[in-house]
Amino acid sequence: MQTAPLISIVIPSYNQAKYIAYNLDSILAQTYSNFEVIFIDDGSKDNTAEILKSYTEKDSRIKYFYQNNSERAVARSHGISKANGKYICLVDSDDTWLPHKLETQLALMENDPEIILCYAPVNRIDPENKPLKNAARQQEGYSGLIYKHLLMRNFIPSVTPMIRASVLKNIGEQVTDFIPYEDWDFWLRLSRCGKFHHIKEALGNYRLHPQQSVKNVKAPRIEEVTIKVLDANTQEFLLEHAECLNFLDLDEKDFKASVKEAYSLAYLRVAYWYLVAGDSKTAQEKLKVSLNKNTLRLIDPRFIVLRLCCYLSSFNKELVTKFLGGFH
């Protein structure tokens, strides 16, 4: 009699045939084995289906589903709806896991029922699986009721979360309108439901390559989605739900201050993306908005550097763009 899977692994994919074997092999090499893989092919036009056929024929834990191209958020939600496990893990098909990833997270979640999501840092790799210099922001994280911290930026790598399936039923689907930051909105909604836990050791590999979705998004779209996510998770919502503020241990004054800072930091990031795009004029406008939200930005090293880059961009736009692009 086949044991029901304790963990469901949901993998959305679109035209990532080059990396799928790396992804699936890292999952099949896990030290914990009672899982199912739900692979959602989001209308790929490469040989994804052929690759998956070879895997499903040799391992019944892997289940392949095809859908017409509907974007990553829909593919993830589709996969979650088919999950049978007590816990759900999300990972994109171009990323990989370290062998003890599932074992480490499962032990943590089973031992502490108050944790609804645990996550871990990632190492960065190139298209050929060679290690790259890690980004400090992808090593940092918080534990406990982290809603306020998560408002400031998305620090949860999409490679490593493990989530209690019972909680996901109350969250709803990921939102296509928020792509490429649909995961940030998803974590924010989850963070209002219980405690997260940050595991300090890296448990996954995040691949940098030219086809990454965020690399192909224009600065105006990044601005639009960033503000949409913040609006959806702050504007009037929590103030109308006092019990949620109490649960998160936030009073109204603290909440309003946090929201103001979140928007200030958001416009700081938006200014960065306009500079990377070579639009220093718009970047300066966004820096002003960031400063208006919080005048302490004046002594923020990031603000100072970006304002200097706006000035230098008028002399050598290409050099500034290359310099800032290295921080992604």
Secondary structure by P-SEA (a helix, b strand, c coil): ccccccbbbbbbbccccccaaaaaaaaaacccccccccccccccccaaaaaaaaaaaacccbbbbbbccccaaaaaaaaaaaccccbbbbbccccccccaaaaaaaaaaaacccccbbbbbbbbbcccccccccccccccccccccaaaaaacccccccbbbbcccccccccccccccccaaaaaaaaaaaacbbbbbbccccbbbbbccccccccccaaaaaaaaaaaaaaaccccccccaaaaaaacccaaaaaaaaaaaaaaaaaaaaaaaaaaccaaaaaaaaaaaaaacccccccaaaaaaaaaaaaccccaaaaaaaaaaac
